[in-house]
Amino acid sequence: AQGDALNVLGCAAGYNLRWLMRWIAFLRAWLQAMAGASLSLAHRSPLTFGA
């Protein structure tokens, strides 16, 4: 009985860990895309071509 309970906990923890890793990868990619977009906008800004 205890082994069955531990198996359920292990499966749930593994599923949640995979979900968490996918979410972190998505968030990291999104942040990199936002940082790249802000850098490209900074290069196109008329203020950067000033005097």
CHARMM-style PDB file with segment names, atoms N, HN, CA, C and O in Angstrom:
ATOM      1  N   ALA     1       0.832  -1.200   0.000  1.00  0.00      PROA
ATOM      2  CA  ALA     1       0.000   0.000   0.000  1.00  0.00      PROA
ATOM      3  C   ALA     1       0.874   1.260   0.000  1.00  0.00      PROA
ATOM      4  O   ALA     1       0.580   2.233  -0.694  1.00  0.00      PROA
ATOM      5  N   GLN     2       1.942   1.222   0.786  1.00  0.00      PROA
ATOM      6  HN  GLN     2       2.180   0.432   1.350  1.00  0.00      PROA
ATOM      7  CA  GLN     2       2.805   2.406   0.837  1.00  0.00      PROA
ATOM      8  C   GLN     2       3.527   2.608  -0.495  1.00  0.00      PROA
ATOM      9  O   GLN     2       3.739   3.741  -0.926  1.00  0.00      PROA
ATOM     10  N   GLY     3       3.901   1.510  -1.139  1.00  0.00      PROA
ATOM     11  HN  GLY     3       3.729   0.590  -0.789  1.00  0.00      PROA
ATOM     12  CA  GLY     3       4.558   1.613  -2.438  1.00  0.00      PROA
ATOM     13  C   GLY     3       3.647   2.222  -3.489  1.00  0.00      PROA
ATOM     14  O   GLY     3       4.097   2.991  -4.338  1.00  0.00      PROA
ATOM     15  N   ASP     4       2.347   1.875  -3.431  1.00  0.00      PROA
ATOM     16  HN  ASP     4       1.981   1.251  -2.741  1.00  0.00      PROA
ATOM     17  CA  ASP     4       1.386   2.450  -4.371  1.00  0.00      PROA
ATOM     18  C   ASP     4       1.255   3.955  -4.154  1.00  0.00      PROA
ATOM     19  O   ASP     4       1.188   4.728  -5.110  1.00  0.00      PROA
ATOM     20  N   ALA     5       1.222   4.358  -2.895  1.00  0.00      PROA
ATOM     21  HN  ALA     5       1.277   3.730  -2.118  1.00  0.00      PROA
ATOM     22  CA  ALA     5       1.100   5.781  -2.583  1.00  0.00      PROA
ATOM     23  C   ALA     5       2.337   6.539  -3.060  1.00  0.00      PROA
ATOM     24  O   ALA     5       2.220   7.636  -3.606  1.00  0.00      PROA
ATOM     25  N   LEU     6       3.507   5.966  -2.859  1.00  0.00      PROA
ATOM     26  HN  LEU     6       3.602   5.075  -2.415  1.00  0.00      PROA
ATOM     27  CA  LEU     6       4.734   6.619  -3.320  1.00  0.00      PROA
ATOM     28  C   LEU     6       4.786   6.685  -4.841  1.00  0.00      PROA
ATOM     29  O   LEU     6       5.295   7.656  -5.402  1.00  0.00      PROA
ATOM     30  N   ASN     7       4.264   5.659  -5.513  1.00  0.00      PROA
ATOM     31  HN  ASN     7       3.851   4.871  -5.057  1.00  0.00      PROA
ATOM     32  CA  ASN     7       4.236   5.653  -6.969  1.00  0.00      PROA
ATOM     33  C   ASN     7       3.357   6.790  -7.488  1.00  0.00      PROA
ATOM     34  O   ASN     7       3.724   7.473  -8.445  1.00  0.00      PROA
ATOM     35  N   VAL     8       2.209   6.991  -6.867  1.00  0.00      PROA
ATOM     36  HN  VAL     8       1.911   6.436  -6.090  1.00  0.00      PROA
ATOM     37  CA  VAL     8       1.314   8.076  -7.273  1.00  0.00      PROA
ATOM     38  C   VAL     8       2.002   9.422  -7.077  1.00  0.00      PROA
ATOM     39  O   VAL     8       1.935  10.289  -7.949  1.00  0.00      PROA
ATOM     40  N   LEU     9       2.657   9.596  -5.945  1.00  0.00      PROA
ATOM     41  HN  LEU     9       2.711   8.892  -5.237  1.00  0.00      PROA
ATOM     42  CA  LEU     9       3.361  10.857  -5.693  1.00  0.00      PROA
ATOM     43  C   LEU     9       4.492  11.067  -6.694  1.00  0.00      PROA
ATOM     44  O   LEU     9       4.707  12.184  -7.166  1.00  0.00      PROA
ATOM     45  N   GLY    10       5.209  10.004  -7.015  1.00  0.00      PROA
ATOM     46  HN  GLY    10       5.034   9.097  -6.631  1.00  0.00      PROA
ATOM     47  CA  GLY    10       6.298  10.111  -7.987  1.00  0.00      PROA
ATOM     48  C   GLY    10       5.793  10.486  -9.364  1.00  0.00      PROA
ATOM     49  O   GLY    10       6.396  11.316 -10.045  1.00  0.00      PROA
ATOM     50  N   CYS    11       4.697   9.884  -9.777  1.00  0.00      PROA
ATOM     51  HN  CYS    11       4.208   9.210  -9.224  1.00  0.00      PROA
ATOM     52  CA  CYS    11       4.125  10.212 -11.090  1.00  0.00      PROA
ATOM     53  C   CYS    11       3.650  11.658 -11.125  1.00  0.00      PROA
ATOM     54  O   CYS    11       3.888  12.369 -12.102  1.00  0.00      PROA
ATOM     55  N   ALA    12       2.982  12.094 -10.066  1.00  0.00      PROA
ATOM     56  HN  ALA    12       2.789  11.517  -9.273  1.00  0.00      PROA
ATOM     57  CA  ALA    12       2.485  13.470 -10.019  1.00  0.00      PROA
ATOM     58  C   ALA    12       3.645  14.461 -10.015  1.00  0.00      PROA
ATOM     59  O   ALA    12       3.587  15.488 -10.691  1.00  0.00      PROA
ATOM     60  N   ALA    13       4.684  14.163  -9.266  1.00  0.00      PROA
ATOM     61  HN  ALA    13       4.732  13.329  -8.717  1.00  0.00      PROA
ATOM     62  CA  ALA    13       5.837  15.063  -9.219  1.00  0.00      PROA
ATOM     63  C   ALA    13       6.534  15.111 -10.573  1.00  0.00      PROA
ATOM     64  O   ALA    13       6.973  16.177 -11.004  1.00  0.00      PROA
ATOM     65  N   GLY    14       6.641  13.971 -11.248  1.00  0.00      PROA
ATOM     66  HN  GLY    14       6.285  13.104 -10.898  1.00  0.00      PROA
ATOM     67  CA  GLY    14       7.272  13.946 -12.564  1.00  0.00      PROA
ATOM     68  C   GLY    14       6.487  14.740 -13.581  1.00  0.00      PROA
ATOM     69  O   GLY    14       7.066  15.470 -14.385  1.00  0.00      PROA
ATOM     70  N   TYR    15       5.160  14.604 -13.554  1.00  0.00      PROA
ATOM     71  HN  TYR    15       4.689  14.010 -12.902  1.00  0.00      PROA
ATOM     72  CA  TYR    15       4.321  15.359 -14.488  1.00  0.00      PROA
ATOM     73  C   TYR    15       4.454  16.847 -14.224  1.00  0.00      PROA
ATOM     74  O   TYR    15       4.602  17.632 -15.161  1.00  0.00      PROA
ATOM     75  N   ASN    16       4.402  17.244 -12.963  1.00  0.00      PROA
ATOM     76  HN  ASN    16       4.282  16.606 -12.202  1.00  0.00      PROA
ATOM     77  CA  ASN    16       4.503  18.661 -12.627  1.00  0.00      PROA
ATOM     78  C   ASN    16       5.877  19.215 -12.982  1.00  0.00      PROA
ATOM     79  O   ASN    16       5.994  20.368 -13.395  1.00  0.00      PROA
ATOM     80  N   LEU    17       6.909  18.404 -12.823  1.00  0.00      PROA
ATOM     81  HN  LEU    17       6.814  17.467 -12.487  1.00  0.00      PROA
ATOM     82  CA  LEU    17       8.256  18.849 -13.161  1.00  0.00      PROA
ATOM     83  C   LEU    17       8.383  19.084 -14.663  1.00  0.00      PROA
ATOM     84  O   LEU    17       8.982  20.072 -15.088  1.00  0.00      PROA
ATOM     85  N   ARG    18       7.825  18.182 -15.467  1.00  0.00      PROA
ATOM     86  HN  ARG    18       7.338  17.379 -15.122  1.00  0.00      PROA
ATOM     87  CA  ARG    18       7.857  18.374 -16.922  1.00  0.00      PROA
ATOM     88  C   ARG    18       7.082  19.624 -17.313  1.00  0.00      PROA
ATOM     89  O   ARG    18       7.524  20.388 -18.171  1.00  0.00      PROA
ATOM     90  N   TRP    19       5.924  19.834 -16.687  1.00  0.00      PROA
ATOM     91  HN  TRP    19       5.564  19.213 -15.991  1.00  0.00      PROA
ATOM     92  CA  TRP    19       5.122  21.023 -16.981  1.00  0.00      PROA
ATOM     93  C   TRP    19       5.892  22.285 -16.599  1.00  0.00      PROA
ATOM     94  O   TRP    19       5.896  23.260 -17.351  1.00  0.00      PROA
ATOM     95  N   LEU    20       6.533  22.271 -15.453  1.00  0.00      PROA
ATOM     96  HN  LEU    20       6.530  21.479 -14.843  1.00  0.00      PROA
ATOM     97  CA  LEU    20       7.296  23.424 -14.991  1.00  0.00      PROA
ATOM     98  C   LEU    20       8.467  23.719 -15.925  1.00  0.00      PROA
ATOM     99  O   LEU    20       8.726  24.882 -16.235  1.00  0.00      PROA
ATOM    100  N   MET    21       9.174  22.691 -16.374  1.00  0.00      PROA
ATOM    101  HN  MET    21       8.963  21.747 -16.122  1.00  0.00      PROA
ATOM    102  CA  MET    21      10.300  22.893 -17.286  1.00  0.00      PROA
ATOM    103  C   MET    21       9.826  23.475 -18.620  1.00  0.00      PROA
ATOM    104  O   MET    21      10.486  24.347 -19.185  1.00  0.00      PROA
ATOM    105  N   ARG    22       8.674  22.992 -19.127  1.00  0.00      PROA
ATOM    106  HN  ARG    22       8.138  22.284 -18.668  1.00  0.00      PROA
ATOM    107  CA  ARG    22       8.129  23.551 -20.368  1.00  0.00      PROA
ATOM    108  C   ARG    22       7.761  25.009 -20.182  1.00  0.00      PROA
ATOM    109  O   ARG    22       8.016  25.827 -21.066  1.00  0.00      PROA
ATOM    110  N   TRP    23       7.165  25.349 -19.048  1.00  0.00      PROA
ATOM    111  HN  TRP    23       6.957  24.684 -18.330  1.00  0.00      PROA
ATOM    112  CA  TRP    23       6.754  26.726 -18.788  1.00  0.00      PROA
ATOM    113  C   TRP    23       7.982  27.640 -18.675  1.00  0.00      PROA
ATOM    114  O   TRP    23       7.968  28.757 -19.191  1.00  0.00      PROA
ATOM    115  N   ILE    24       9.024  27.180 -18.014  1.00  0.00      PROA
ATOM    116  HN  ILE    24       9.035  26.273 -17.594  1.00  0.00      PROA
ATOM    117  CA  ILE    24      10.246  27.975 -17.890  1.00  0.00      PROA
ATOM    118  C   ILE    24      10.880  28.188 -19.261  1.00  0.00      PROA
ATOM    119  O   ILE    24      11.347  29.288 -19.557  1.00  0.00      PROA
ATOM    120  N   ALA    25      10.903  27.155 -20.101  1.00  0.00      PROA
ATOM    121  HN  ALA    25      10.524  26.262 -19.861  1.00  0.00      PROA
ATOM    122  CA  ALA    25      11.469  27.290 -21.447  1.00  0.00      PROA
ATOM    123  C   ALA    25      10.662  28.287 -22.267  1.00  0.00      PROA
ATOM    124  O   ALA    25      11.238  29.102 -22.988  1.00  0.00      PROA
ATOM    125  N   PHE    26       9.336  28.233 -22.166  1.00  0.00      PROA
ATOM    126  HN  PHE    26       8.869  27.570 -21.581  1.00  0.00      PROA
ATOM    127  CA  PHE    26       8.485  29.178 -22.889  1.00  0.00      PROA
ATOM    128  C   PHE    26       8.721  30.597 -22.395  1.00  0.00      PROA
ATOM    129  O   PHE    26       8.865  31.517 -23.200  1.00  0.00      PROA
ATOM    130  N   LEU    27       8.762  30.782 -21.092  1.00  0.00      PROA
ATOM    131  HN  LEU    27       8.645  30.034 -20.438  1.00  0.00      PROA
ATOM    132  CA  LEU    27       8.960  32.112 -20.522  1.00  0.00      PROA
ATOM    133  C   LEU    27      10.321  32.681 -20.923  1.00  0.00      PROA
ATOM    134  O   LEU    27      10.433  33.867 -21.235  1.00  0.00      PROA
ATOM    135  N   ARG    28      11.337  31.847 -20.916  1.00  0.00      PROA
ATOM    136  HN  ARG    28      11.246  30.884 -20.663  1.00  0.00      PROA
ATOM    137  CA  ARG    28      12.680  32.292 -21.309  1.00  0.00      PROA
ATOM    138  C   ARG    28      12.715  32.718 -22.778  1.00  0.00      PROA
ATOM    139  O   ARG    28      13.313  33.739 -23.119  1.00  0.00      PROA
ATOM    140  N   ALA    29      12.071  31.929 -23.644  1.00  0.00      PROA
ATOM    141  HN  ALA    29      11.585  31.100 -23.366  1.00  0.00      PROA
ATOM    142  CA  ALA    29      12.023  32.279 -25.064  1.00  0.00      PROA
ATOM    143  C   ALA    29      11.251  33.574 -25.270  1.00  0.00      PROA
ATOM    144  O   ALA    29      11.639  34.403 -26.092  1.00  0.00      PROA
ATOM    145  N   TRP    30      10.165  33.752 -24.531  1.00  0.00      PROA
ATOM    146  HN  TRP    30       9.851  33.078 -23.862  1.00  0.00      PROA
ATOM    147  CA  TRP    30       9.364  34.972 -24.666  1.00  0.00      PROA
ATOM    148  C   TRP    30      10.166  36.190 -24.201  1.00  0.00      PROA
ATOM    149  O   TRP    30      10.140  37.236 -24.848  1.00  0.00      PROA
ATOM    150  N   LEU    31      10.870  36.052 -23.087  1.00  0.00      PROA
ATOM    151  HN  LEU    31      10.891  35.202 -22.561  1.00  0.00      PROA
ATOM    152  CA  LEU    31      11.678  37.167 -22.590  1.00  0.00      PROA
ATOM    153  C   LEU    31      12.800  37.520 -23.567  1.00  0.00      PROA
ATOM    154  O   LEU    31      13.102  38.696 -23.768  1.00  0.00      PROA
ATOM    155  N   GLN    32      13.417  36.506 -24.174  1.00  0.00      PROA
ATOM    156  HN  GLN    32      13.172  35.550 -24.011  1.00  0.00      PROA
ATOM    157  CA  GLN    32      14.464  36.774 -25.159  1.00  0.00      PROA
ATOM    158  C   GLN    32      13.885  37.480 -26.376  1.00  0.00      PROA
ATOM    159  O   GLN    32      14.520  38.376 -26.933  1.00  0.00      PROA
ATOM    160  N   ALA    33      12.686  37.086 -26.794  1.00  0.00      PROA
ATOM    161  HN  ALA    33      12.170  36.359 -26.342  1.00  0.00      PROA
ATOM    162  CA  ALA    33      12.046  37.733 -27.935  1.00  0.00      PROA
ATOM    163  C   ALA    33      11.715  39.183 -27.609  1.00  0.00      PROA
ATOM    164  O   ALA    33      11.884  40.063 -28.453  1.00  0.00      PROA
ATOM    165  N   MET    34      11.246  39.439 -26.394  1.00  0.00      PROA
ATOM    166  HN  MET    34      11.109  38.724 -25.708  1.00  0.00      PROA
ATOM    167  CA  MET    34      10.916  40.812 -26.002  1.00  0.00      PROA
ATOM    168  C   MET    34      12.188  41.657 -25.902  1.00  0.00      PROA
ATOM    169  O   MET    34      12.187  42.823 -26.295  1.00  0.00      PROA
ATOM    170  N   ALA    35      13.251  41.088 -25.390  1.00  0.00      PROA
ATOM    171  HN  ALA    35      13.252  40.140 -25.071  1.00  0.00      PROA
ATOM    172  CA  ALA    35      14.512  41.827 -25.287  1.00  0.00      PROA
ATOM    173  C   ALA    35      15.054  42.133 -26.680  1.00  0.00      PROA
ATOM    174  O   ALA    35      15.552  43.232 -26.921  1.00  0.00      PROA
ATOM    175  N   GLY    36      14.964  41.184 -27.588  1.00  0.00      PROA
ATOM    176  HN  GLY    36      14.559  40.290 -27.392  1.00  0.00      PROA
ATOM    177  CA  GLY    36      15.412  41.411 -28.964  1.00  0.00      PROA
ATOM    178  C   GLY    36      14.577  42.467 -29.655  1.00  0.00      PROA
ATOM    179  O   GLY    36      15.109  43.280 -30.411  1.00  0.00      PROA
ATOM    180  N   ALA    37      13.265  42.467 -29.408  1.00  0.00      PROA
ATOM    181  HN  ALA    37      12.833  41.806 -28.794  1.00  0.00      PROA
ATOM    182  CA  ALA    37      12.387  43.459 -30.027  1.00  0.00      PROA
ATOM    183  C   ALA    37      12.703  44.849 -29.485  1.00  0.00      PROA
ATOM    184  O   ALA    37      12.704  45.818 -30.245  1.00  0.00      PROA
ATOM    185  N   SER    38      12.968  44.963 -28.191  1.00  0.00      PROA
ATOM    186  HN  SER    38      12.967  44.177 -27.574  1.00  0.00      PROA
ATOM    187  CA  SER    38      13.258  46.281 -27.630  1.00  0.00      PROA
ATOM    188  C   SER    38      14.612  46.788 -28.128  1.00  0.00      PROA
ATOM    189  O   SER    38      14.781  47.990 -28.330  1.00  0.00      PROA
ATOM    190  N   LEU    39      15.572  45.893 -28.328  1.00  0.00      PROA
ATOM    191  HN  LEU    39      15.434  44.916 -28.165  1.00  0.00      PROA
ATOM    192  CA  LEU    39      16.870  46.315 -28.857  1.00  0.00      PROA
ATOM    193  C   LEU    39      16.744  46.773 -30.307  1.00  0.00      PROA
ATOM    194  O   LEU    39      17.372  47.753 -30.708  1.00  0.00      PROA
ATOM    195  N   SER    40      15.935  46.064 -31.092  1.00  0.00      PROA
ATOM    196  HN  SER    40      15.425  45.268 -30.766  1.00  0.00      PROA
ATOM    197  CA  SER    40      15.791  46.456 -32.491  1.00  0.00      PROA
ATOM    198  C   SER    40      15.058  47.785 -32.589  1.00  0.00      PROA
ATOM    199  O   SER    40      15.340  48.574 -33.490  1.00  0.00      PROA
ATOM    200  N   LEU    41      14.126  48.050 -31.685  1.00  0.00      PROA
ATOM    201  HN  LEU    41      13.896  47.409 -30.952  1.00  0.00      PROA
ATOM    202  CA  LEU    41      13.437  49.340 -31.690  1.00  0.00      PROA
ATOM    203  C   LEU    41      14.392  50.453 -31.272  1.00  0.00      PROA
ATOM    204  O   LEU    41      14.308  51.565 -31.792  1.00  0.00      PROA
ATOM    205  N   ALA    42      15.294  50.169 -30.346  1.00  0.00      PROA
ATOM    206  HN  ALA    42      15.363  49.265 -29.924  1.00  0.00      PROA
ATOM    207  CA  ALA    42      16.251  51.178 -29.901  1.00  0.00      PROA
ATOM    208  C   ALA    42      17.191  51.559 -31.043  1.00  0.00      PROA
ATOM    209  O   ALA    42      17.594  52.718 -31.145  1.00  0.00      PROA
ATOM    210  N   HSD    43      17.544  50.610 -31.897  1.00  0.00      PROA
ATOM    211  HN  HSD    43      17.216  49.669 -31.814  1.00  0.00      PROA
ATOM    212  CA  HSD    43      18.429  50.914 -33.014  1.00  0.00      PROA
ATOM    213  C   HSD    43      17.730  51.746 -34.077  1.00  0.00      PROA
ATOM    214  O   HSD    43      18.383  52.486 -34.812  1.00  0.00      PROA
ATOM    215  N   ARG    44      16.411  51.635 -34.167  1.00  0.00      PROA
ATOM    216  HN  ARG    44      15.880  51.033 -33.570  1.00  0.00      PROA
ATOM    217  CA  ARG    44      15.665  52.376 -35.184  1.00  0.00      PROA
ATOM    218  C   ARG    44      15.188  53.728 -34.687  1.00  0.00      PROA
ATOM    219  O   ARG    44      14.664  54.521 -35.469  1.00  0.00      PROA
ATOM    220  N   SER    45      15.356  54.002 -33.423  1.00  0.00      PROA
ATOM    221  HN  SER    45      15.781  53.357 -32.788  1.00  0.00      PROA
ATOM    222  CA  SER    45      14.843  55.237 -32.850  1.00  0.00      PROA
ATOM    223  C   SER    45      15.583  56.442 -33.420  1.00  0.00      PROA
ATOM    224  O   SER    45      16.808  56.417 -33.538  1.00  0.00      PROA
ATOM    225  N   PRO    46      14.847  57.501 -33.775  1.00  0.00      PROA
ATOM    226  CA  PRO    46      15.507  58.714 -34.292  1.00  0.00      PROA
ATOM    227  C   PRO    46      16.425  59.355 -33.254  1.00  0.00      PROA
ATOM    228  O   PRO    46      17.367  60.060 -33.617  1.00  0.00      PROA
ATOM    229  N   LEU    47      16.168  59.122 -31.987  1.00  0.00      PROA
ATOM    230  HN  LEU    47      15.404  58.549 -31.692  1.00  0.00      PROA
ATOM    231  CA  LEU    47      16.997  59.724 -30.946  1.00  0.00      PROA
ATOM    232  C   LEU    47      18.407  59.146 -30.953  1.00  0.00      PROA
ATOM    233  O   LEU    47      19.349  59.820 -30.536  1.00  0.00      PROA
ATOM    234  N   THR    48      18.569  57.912 -31.420  1.00  0.00      PROA
ATOM    235  HN  THR    48      17.804  57.364 -31.759  1.00  0.00      PROA
ATOM    236  CA  THR    48      19.897  57.314 -31.430  1.00  0.00      PROA
ATOM    237  C   THR    48      20.749  57.868 -32.567  1.00  0.00      PROA
ATOM    238  O   THR    48      21.972  57.731 -32.546  1.00  0.00      PROA
ATOM    239  N   PHE    49      20.116  58.491 -33.556  1.00  0.00      PROA
ATOM    240  HN  PHE    49      19.123  58.602 -33.572  1.00  0.00      PROA
ATOM    241  CA  PHE    49      20.870  59.055 -34.671  1.00  0.00      PROA
ATOM    242  C   PHE    49      21.132  60.546 -34.478  1.00  0.00      PROA
ATOM    243  O   PHE    49      21.560  61.221 -35.414  1.00  0.00      PROA
ATOM    244  N   GLY    50      20.882  61.066 -33.282  1.00  0.00      PROA
ATOM    245  HN  GLY    50      20.534  60.517 -32.521  1.00  0.00      PROA
ATOM    246  CA  GLY    50      20.979  62.505 -33.000  1.00  0.00      PROA
ATOM    247  C   GLY    50      22.299  63.143 -33.406  1.00  0.00      PROA
ATOM    248  O   GLY    50      22.980  62.644 -34.302  1.00  0.00      PROA
ATOM    249  N   ALA    51      22.656  64.214 -32.770  1.00  0.00      PROA
ATOM    250  HN  ALA    51      22.103  64.619 -32.042  1.00  0.00      PROA
ATOM    251  CA  ALA    51      23.825  65.017 -33.102  1.00  0.00      PROA
ATOM    252  C   ALA    51      25.017  64.204 -33.100  1.00  0.00      PROA
ATOM    253  OT1 ALA    51      26.109  64.709 -33.360  1.00  0.00      PROA
TER     254      ALA     51
END
